[in-house]
Amino acid sequence: MTLIKSISGIRGTIGGAPGENLTPIDAVKFAAAYGVWLIGYSKKEKLKVVIGRDARLSGAMIQNLVVNTLIGLGIDVIDLDLSTTPTVEIAVPLEKADGGIILTASHNPKQWNALKLLNEKGEFLNAAEGALILEIAEKDDFNFAEVDDLGSVTKNDAYIDIHIDEVLNLSLVDADTIRKAKFKVVVDGVNSTGGIAIPALLEQLGVEVIKLYCEPTGHFPHNPEPLKEHLGDICDLVLKEKADFGIVVDPDVDRLAFISNDGEMFGEEYTLVACADYVLGKTKGNTVSNLSSSRALRDISEKHGGTYEAAAVGEVNVVTKMKANNAVIGGEGNGGIIYPESHYGRDSLVGTALFLMLMAEKGGTVAELRASYPSYFMSKKKIQLTPELDVDGILKAMAGKYQNEDISTIDGVKIDFPENWVHLRKSNTEPIIRIYTEAKSQSEADELADRIIGEIKEVAGI
């Protein structure tokens, strides 16, 4: 059982002992720390915070604890209840709120939950802000409101519909064009809020929807991370239904993956590539993704006359570099689409609409579209951390071993070889070292990953 405190929020497994897992005490403590920080940050007498959650089993419990903690600090709450991460992100500025909290552990299994923290723009906090909140929590530096100054709660369950309207109003989304294509699509909502939001968007766009695991029960029918090894059911159903493609999202709907019409994975790395291909074909500009993302985005950006930059892993880092580079689209290779015309957050609803526009205008099949892109293959592996492992020492040793190659150390160690690359980094959300590789074939990517894992184990003496 695990509790991870990081600049991106507090994440852990439900149950067990306070300080070791995400217990009710920990949820209250970190919600209070965020509220205290927000009061100091905003310098306003009366604050408002938007709260939303995915459908995981612990969601209602954590939601009640967080909402009432903020009320106890004198903060008013707009409670969206079942929602998505991007929906909460757009709700914060629309409500003129001072911040937001999303209760989700994203792609983690059902025993996990988390508090993901937003500022007044509906964007994730930066490292310095996250560190201050952790400091407040460690000191128990709280001062709750007196009875006449308690906050209030207002429930608003309309925001998924509002979010869909925002997507339909984007300048590069034309509902009539999509309707004319008469798409048939299978949706795997992993029994969370994507099962509400994605089918509702598709139906507004005239798409025939075949629902798979779209009841928001919180009982995830498979590992909720949208990777090939977890998605056999939707791959089979796309073929059985003769669908144009399939859509898979994670529990909080900020990661988007497609299944091609032939029942094969389109590749989560290529979600951003395809959406960028469409946007760059209409809007000249630059792109950003993180260091662990495919080279294919660089290739597509250069094809359209734009430039590509890589940021450290983490949505806030990608957003910061997107703003600095005036990027017209960006995101992360795990299927996260960030489209600034909408908002600076990963958004599967926006990504779905952009992909539908691309397919409607290009014609042909999704498998043919995938074959038209530069062909790269990734391997994503991990090493479980134990207390005796010196992660910083391991990464330093690996950087030294490959010092004559093109190396970046802004986030772990990335080694760019002429024909492939490897990225090693400690996860912010799990007690693991992630090993990402990319090459011109799957076997080369897997072999490179296995070789590097062997070298890490040799350095670590394990």
VEXROKOL-573132 format. One line per field, with one value per residue (C-alpha): residue number from 0; residue in one letter; z, x, y. Coordinates in pm, 1 decimal. Each point is the difference from the previous one (the first is absolute). Layout:
nr <- (NUM/...);
rest <- (A/...);
up <- (Z/...);
east <- (X/...);
north <- (Y/...);
END
This chain:
nr <- (0/1/2/3/4/5/6/7/8/9/10/11/12/13/14/15/16/17/18/19/20/21/22/23/24/25/26/27/28/29/30/31/32/33/34/35/36/37/38/39/40/41/42/43/44/45/46/47/48/49/50/51/52/53/54/55/56/57/58/59/60/61/62/63/64/65/66/67/68/69/70/71/72/73/74/75/76/77/78/79/80/81/82/83/84/85/86/87/88/89/90/91/92/93/94/95/96/97/98/99/100/101/102/103/104/105/106/107/108/109/110/111/112/113/114/115/116/117/118/119/120/121/122/123/124/125/126/127/128/129/130/131/132/133/134/135/136/137/138/139/140/141/142/143/144/145/146/147/148/149/150/151/152/153/154/155/156/157/158/159/160/161/162/163/164/165/166/167/168/169/170/171/172/173/174/175/176/177/178/179/180/181/182/183/184/185/186/187/188/189/190/191/192/193/194/195/196/197/198/199/200/201/202/203/204/205/206/207/208/209/210/211/212/213/214/215/216/217/218/219/220/221/222/223/224/225/226/227/228/229/230/231/232/233/234/235/236/237/238/239/240/241/242/243/244/245/246/247/248/249/250/251/252/253/254/255/256/257/258/259/260/261/262/263/264/265/266/267/268/269/270/271/272/273/274/275/276/277/278/279/280/281/282/283/284/285/286/287/288/289/290/291/292/293/294/295/296/297/298/299/300/301/302/303/304/305/306/307/308/309/310/311/312/313/314/315/316/317/318/319/320/321/322/323/324/325/326/327/328/329/330/331/332/333/334/335/336/337/338/339/340/341/342/343/344/345/346/347/348/349/350/351/352/353/354/355/356/357/358/359/360/361/362/363/364/365/366/367/368/369/370/371/372/373/374/375/376/377/378/379/380/381/382/383/384/385/386/387/388/389/390/391/392/393/394/395/396/397/398/399/400/401/402/403/404/405/406/407/408/409/410/411/412/413/414/415/416/417/418/419/420/421/422/423/424/425/426/427/428/429/430/431/432/433/434/435/436/437/438/439/440/441/442/443/444/445/446/447/448/449/450/451/452/453/454/455/456/457/458/459/460/461);
rest <- (M/T/L/I/K/S/I/S/G/I/R/G/T/I/G/G/A/P/G/E/N/L/T/P/I/D/A/V/K/F/A/A/A/Y/G/V/W/L/I/G/Y/S/K/K/E/K/L/K/V/V/I/G/R/D/A/R/L/S/G/A/M/I/Q/N/L/V/V/N/T/L/I/G/L/G/I/D/V/I/D/L/D/L/S/T/T/P/T/V/E/I/A/V/P/L/E/K/A/D/G/G/I/I/L/T/A/S/H/N/P/K/Q/W/N/A/L/K/L/L/N/E/K/G/E/F/L/N/A/A/E/G/A/L/I/L/E/I/A/E/K/D/D/F/N/F/A/E/V/D/D/L/G/S/V/T/K/N/D/A/Y/I/D/I/H/I/D/E/V/L/N/L/S/L/V/D/A/D/T/I/R/K/A/K/F/K/V/V/V/D/G/V/N/S/T/G/G/I/A/I/P/A/L/L/E/Q/L/G/V/E/V/I/K/L/Y/C/E/P/T/G/H/F/P/H/N/P/E/P/L/K/E/H/L/G/D/I/C/D/L/V/L/K/E/K/A/D/F/G/I/V/V/D/P/D/V/D/R/L/A/F/I/S/N/D/G/E/M/F/G/E/E/Y/T/L/V/A/C/A/D/Y/V/L/G/K/T/K/G/N/T/V/S/N/L/S/S/S/R/A/L/R/D/I/S/E/K/H/G/G/T/Y/E/A/A/A/V/G/E/V/N/V/V/T/K/M/K/A/N/N/A/V/I/G/G/E/G/N/G/G/I/I/Y/P/E/S/H/Y/G/R/D/S/L/V/G/T/A/L/F/L/M/L/M/A/E/K/G/G/T/V/A/E/L/R/A/S/Y/P/S/Y/F/M/S/K/K/K/I/Q/L/T/P/E/L/D/V/D/G/I/L/K/A/M/A/G/K/Y/Q/N/E/D/I/S/T/I/D/G/V/K/I/D/F/P/E/N/W/V/H/L/R/K/S/N/T/E/P/I/I/R/I/Y/T/E/A/K/S/Q/S/E/A/D/E/L/A/D/R/I/I/G/E/I/K/E/V/A/G/I);
up <- (0.0/-95.7/55.7/-247.3/76.7/-297.2/-158.7/-216.5/302.5/247.9/-125.6/182.4/64.3/207.5/349.2/250.4/222.1/-23.2/-158.4/-177.1/-217.4/-119.2/309.2/91.9/227.8/-288.0/-233.9/256.2/75.6/-361.2/-93.8/296.1/-107.6/-350.1/140.2/233.2/-284.7/-227.8/260.4/22.3/-374.2/-105.3/276.0/-26.6/282.2/-157.8/-219.7/-231.6/-101.4/-259.0/94.3/-231.0/9.8/-213.9/74.7/205.2/306.9/257.5/-187.2/195.6/333.9/-98.5/-160.4/322.1/205.6/-235.0/-51.8/371.5/83.0/-239.8/145.0/342.4/-123.9/-110.3/-371.0/-224.1/-211.0/-343.6/4.4/-348.0/146.8/-278.5/-250.5/-195.5/52.9/-305.7/97.3/339.9/-172.7/-224.8/284.3/218.9/-225.0/-113.1/365.1/70.4/274.2/183.3/-49.1/-46.3/122.9/-209.4/198.6/-219.1/-13.2/-379.7/-150.5/335.3/103.2/211.5/342.0/-73.9/23.1/-3.3/38.6/-314.6/61.5/-232.4/6.1/-98.6/-370.7/33.9/-49.8/216.6/263.9/-61.0/203.0/241.2/76.8/50.4/236.6/211.5/39.2/109.8/253.9/140.7/28.2/184.0/252.0/53.2/-52.9/-20.4/132.3/-55.9/-29.6/282.8/-27.1/-160.2/-264.1/-126.0/-375.4/-200.5/-263.1/-332.0/-210.3/-379.1/-209.9/-335.1/-70.2/-220.7/-232.3/24.0/-81.7/-307.5/-115.9/40.1/-222.0/-265.1/-12.5/-78.0/-329.2/-147.4/92.5/-244.6/116.5/-344.2/-160.0/259.1/-28.4/-376.6/49.7/186.7/228.4/211.7/312.3/297.7/333.6/302.7/298.3/253.5/212.4/94.9/-109.8/-353.6/-48.3/58.2/-182.5/-315.6/-120.1/68.7/-213.9/-279.7/-6.5/-34.9/-303.4/-165.4/67.7/53.4/340.4/118.9/376.9/184.8/375.2/5.1/329.9/261.2/272.4/87.3/-46.7/-267.0/-229.0/-89.3/97.2/-67.1/-167.3/-375.6/-116.2/-259.5/251.4/180.1/-301.6/-155.7/49.0/-195.8/-273.2/-49.3/11.2/-263.1/-239.6/95.6/-48.8/-316.3/165.0/-149.9/314.4/377.5/272.9/339.1/286.6/350.8/307.6/8.9/-379.3/-59.4/-191.6/-338.8/-209.6/-324.9/-139.5/-378.8/-215.7/-28.8/377.2/53.7/226.9/-178.1/261.6/290.5/-114.5/-330.1/155.1/35.0/-338.8/-178.9/180.6/-67.5/-366.6/-25.0/197.0/-175.1/-336.6/90.1/233.6/-48.3/322.1/236.2/216.4/336.8/163.7/281.0/-14.3/9.1/-310.2/-353.4/-257.9/-236.5/132.9/-91.0/-351.6/-51.7/138.9/-239.2/-290.6/65.4/37.6/379.3/267.5/276.8/357.4/280.7/360.9/323.4/73.7/174.7/-131.6/172.6/-166.7/-343.8/47.4/110.2/-312.6/-224.0/125.9/-45.1/-356.6/-102.4/-84.3/-175.4/129.3/234.0/261.4/110.8/-183.5/238.6/-196.3/161.4/-235.8/104.2/-236.7/122.3/-191.1/244.2/316.7/125.9/117.0/-142.7/-141.3/-159.6/-113.4/-197.0/-136.6/-109.7/-190.3/-173.8/-100.1/-140.2/-206.4/-135.6/-99.7/-147.8/-220.1/-99.3/-63.2/-8.9/301.5/332.7/-78.8/-322.6/194.1/248.3/-283.9/-147.5/305.1/74.9/151.4/346.6/268.3/375.7/295.4/344.0/292.7/367.4/297.0/340.5/256.8/337.7/287.0/-51.6/-365.7/-59.4/-300.9/-44.4/14.8/-257.4/-242.5/45.3/-73.3/-314.8/-121.3/56.1/-185.9/-309.2/35.2/-364.1/-125.6/-22.4/361.4/173.6/380.3/43.9/107.3/93.3/-279.8/-369.8/-236.6/-368.6/-229.1/-378.6/-68.6/338.3/352.4/362.5/282.6/365.3/274.7/344.2/-14.3/175.9/52.6/76.9/185.1/-321.0/-247.8/-345.2/-302.8/-334.1/-328.6/-364.3/-316.4/-360.2/100.1/306.9/45.0/-2.8/254.7/228.5/-32.0/83.0/306.8/122.6/-52.6/199.1/278.7/20.9/21.9/272.8/203.4/-40.2/119.3/292.2/91.3/-24.8);
east <- (0.0/135.0/-32.1/183.7/35.4/123.0/-31.3/-281.0/-215.4/-54.3/-60.6/-35.6/-181.8/-316.8/4.6/274.9/191.1/4.8/317.2/57.8/-311.4/-272.8/-221.2/-282.5/247.6/244.5/-277.1/-111.3/357.3/97.8/-333.1/53.4/358.6/-120.9/-275.9/240.2/247.5/-279.1/-119.8/351.7/60.1/-323.2/-3.2/-381.0/-252.1/-232.7/120.6/-168.9/137.5/-133.7/3.7/-59.5/78.6/27.5/-218.6/244.6/-142.3/159.8/-102.9/-312.6/177.8/301.0/-230.2/-199.1/317.4/157.3/-317.0/-69.5/360.8/-11.2/-334.4/165.5/262.8/-271.3/34.7/-306.8/-8.0/-148.7/-50.5/-13.6/-19.8/72.4/212.4/325.9/336.6/-35.7/-357.5/115.6/280.4/-240.4/-251.0/246.9/30.5/-363.9/-107.8/257.1/123.5/330.0/107.1/-110.0/58.7/-45.0/-45.1/153.0/300.2/-12.3/121.2/72.7/-210.3/-314.7/171.5/167.8/-133.8/157.4/-50.4/116.0/23.0/-79.5/53.6/-247.2/65.3/-100.0/363.5/219.2/213.1/371.0/277.8/46.3/-373.4/-21.0/298.4/-166.8/-313.0/205.8/175.0/-331.5/-124.9/312.0/-29.2/-377.7/-12.4/-379.3/-240.8/-362.2/-291.0/-235.1/-361.1/-135.2/274.0/-34.5/-12.1/-292.9/-42.1/-182.0/-58.2/22.4/-28.5/-27.0/369.0/58.2/-268.1/161.7/336.0/-147.1/-144.1/346.6/148.1/-270.3/70.6/372.5/96.1/149.2/-297.8/-291.5/-278.9/-164.2/321.3/21.3/-370.1/30.7/275.0/-245.2/261.3/-61.5/219.8/45.8/69.1/169.1/-64.4/162.9/-318.6/90.0/-103.0/133.7/-297.8/-221.3/194.2/137.6/-325.8/-189.6/249.6/-12.8/-379.1/-0.8/225.5/-228.7/227.6/-149.0/130.7/56.4/54.0/239.5/54.4/-173.8/-188.6/171.3/6.1/368.5/52.0/269.5/-42.1/370.4/315.8/-106.8/323.4/-84.1/280.6/-25.7/25.0/-313.6/-223.7/-79.3/-377.3/-33.9/236.6/-226.0/-318.7/125.2/44.5/-329.3/-198.5/194.1/53.0/205.4/213.6/-4.1/58.0/152.3/46.1/139.3/-223.2/34.4/-12.1/326.5/165.1/-134.4/82.5/-147.8/-55.5/30.2/-272.6/210.5/-16.7/360.7/122.4/39.6/269.2/-47.9/310.6/-174.7/-310.9/191.6/169.4/-335.4/-163.1/307.8/-7.8/-355.0/62.5/330.1/-167.1/-238.4/211.6/371.7/195.0/216.6/-46.3/120.5/-5.6/198.5/336.7/-164.2/-212.5/51.5/227.5/-296.7/-141.4/326.7/-21.5/-362.5/74.6/291.1/-209.1/-248.7/276.4/-13.5/258.5/-12.0/129.4/15.1/-91.2/56.6/-267.2/-306.9/-291.9/107.5/344.6/-150.7/-242.2/281.5/204.1/-309.2/-62.7/366.1/5.6/-349.5/-84.5/-335.4/-31.0/197.2/-33.0/146.9/61.7/-226.6/-301.2/-25.9/-112.9/47.5/-166.5/40.8/-300.5/-206.1/215.5/344.6/-82.3/-3.1/-347.2/-134.3/-320.4/198.2/228.3/-297.3/-157.0/328.3/57.4/-352.7/58.8/325.6/-167.6/-305.3/215.9/265.1/-230.8/137.7/39.9/168.1/245.5/97.1/46.2/230.9/204.0/51.5/194.1/371.1/37.1/151.7/-44.7/21.0/69.3/-119.0/138.3/67.4/209.2/-168.6/174.6/115.7/126.2/362.7/11.2/185.2/-197.4/198.1/325.5/-126.9/-106.7/331.0/192.4/-204.6/57.9/372.5/0.6/-148.1/164.2/113.6/-360.1/-258.9/-124.2/-270.2/-22.6/-288.6/-221.7/184.2/235.1/-88.7/259.0/-54.9/176.1/-3.6/-268.4/-174.0/-21.4/-51.1/-147.4/50.1/-188.4/-146.4/-380.0/-189.7/-302.8/133.0/305.0/177.0/270.9/-153.8/200.6/-127.7/167.5/-81.9/139.6/-90.7/-135.4/-168.2/270.8/272.4/-192.1/-53.7/362.3/127.2/-228.5/111.1/365.1/-37.4/-188.8/287.4/250.5/-205.1/-12.7/374.5/60.2/-241.3/138.0/-336.7);
north <- (0.0/339.8/375.3/223.9/369.3/198.8/342.4/-137.2/-81.9/-280.6/-353.9/-327.5/-323.7/-1.8/-150.1/-74.2/238.1/382.2/131.9/-330.8/-16.4/237.3/-18.2/241.6/180.3/50.7/120.5/260.8/104.8/64.7/159.6/235.7/72.3/88.7/221.6/182.8/51.2/126.5/251.5/143.0/-15.9/170.6/264.9/11.9/1.5/-256.5/-285.0/-248.8/-341.7/-246.9/-370.8/-298.2/-371.0/-308.9/-305.0/-205.4/-174.2/231.5/314.1/90.8/-46.2/212.3/257.6/46.3/35.6/254.6/205.0/27.9/81.3/296.2/111.3/-17.0/244.4/244.1/-85.1/-33.8/-316.4/-66.9/-377.3/-156.7/-352.7/-255.0/186.1/-17.1/164.7/228.4/85.1/127.8/190.2/191.1/50.3/192.8/308.9/-22.2/13.6/275.5/-231.2/35.4/-360.1/-358.4/-352.7/-312.1/-319.3/-267.7/-228.1/21.3/-330.8/-170.2/-304.8/28.2/-14.2/334.6/354.7/345.8/373.9/183.2/373.7/292.2/376.8/272.7/-65.8/-364.6/-103.5/-221.5/166.6/48.1/-162.4/291.6/18.6/-375.4/10.3/270.8/-211.4/-299.8/224.0/126.5/-358.7/-116.2/283.9/-45.5/377.1/34.9/263.1/-98.1/241.4/87.4/-108.5/318.5/-10.2/-358.1/-52.6/-129.9/-271.3/35.9/-310.9/32.1/-316.1/183.2/42.8/-303.1/142.5/345.1/-158.2/-169.3/334.0/156.5/-272.1/39.3/375.3/-39.6/166.5/-320.3/-219.3/-11.8/-229.0/-17.1/-128.1/-277.8/-87.3/-46.1/-259.5/-229.2/-153.2/-307.8/-5.1/-234.1/174.0/-162.1/229.0/-238.2/37.9/355.6/346.9/-39.9/-228.9/304.0/270.4/-165.1/-163.2/325.5/194.6/-256.1/-2.8/380.5/-49.3/-253.5/-296.8/-346.7/-111.3/-356.3/16.1/-230.6/40.6/338.1/-35.1/223.2/-266.5/37.1/-374.8/19.4/-306.0/-0.5/186.1/361.6/107.9/7.3/-230.7/-278.7/-283.9/124.4/60.4/-336.7/39.6/324.2/-120.9/-303.9/209.0/248.4/-294.1/-165.4/322.3/94.7/337.8/280.5/7.9/-27.7/258.6/-79.9/246.5/-32.3/51.9/381.3/45.2/185.0/-286.5/-107.4/-307.3/-125.6/-348.9/-18.7/-155.0/-318.4/-54.4/107.9/277.7/332.2/65.0/240.4/188.0/67.9/156.8/328.0/-49.2/-31.1/293.0/213.9/-100.9/134.8/320.9/82.6/-51.5/283.6/216.9/59.6/-24.0/-199.3/-309.2/-129.2/-341.3/-156.4/-172.9/-344.4/63.4/-125.7/164.7/-25.6/331.5/172.7/-147.3/111.6/347.8/48.0/-131.1/282.3/261.9/21.1/-63.7/-257.8/30.3/-259.5/77.8/-188.5/-260.7/140.9/200.8/322.5/-23.3/-56.6/291.0/233.3/-80.1/24.1/352.6/96.1/-137.9/116.2/-361.5/-46.9/-356.8/-222.0/-265.8/-327.2/-323.9/-189.9/126.3/343.3/279.6/364.7/246.3/359.7/133.8/-205.4/0.5/-97.5/-349.6/-351.9/-54.4/-318.7/171.4/257.4/-272.3/-210.0/291.4/91.6/-363.6/-29.0/315.1/-141.9/-327.4/173.6/223.7/-256.7/-293.2/-352.4/-225.5/56.7/-280.7/181.4/324.8/-173.1/-151.8/348.9/123.5/-49.1/-344.9/-11.4/-261.2/52.0/-222.3/112.4/-194.3/63.0/-105.7/-16.1/217.6/-126.1/221.9/-100.8/110.2/328.4/123.8/322.7/-194.0/-250.1/273.7/183.9/-320.1/-66.0/357.1/-49.1/-330.5/169.8/341.3/-2.4/-23.2/280.8/16.9/205.2/7.2/246.3/-290.6/-316.6/-102.8/-10.9/-146.7/76.2/-245.4/60.3/-264.9/-30.9/143.2/-96.7/207.9/-96.0/179.8/-47.3/6.3/280.7/-222.6/-350.4/-140.7/-104.0/98.7/29.6/-115.2/127.5/-89.5/68.7/-156.1/-85.4/-342.9/-146.1/-259.8/268.1/210.3/-300.8/-113.1/350.0/17.4/-343.2/91.8/321.3/-179.0/-247.0/285.0/173.7/-321.4/-41.5/358.1/-46.7/-340.6/-175.1);
END
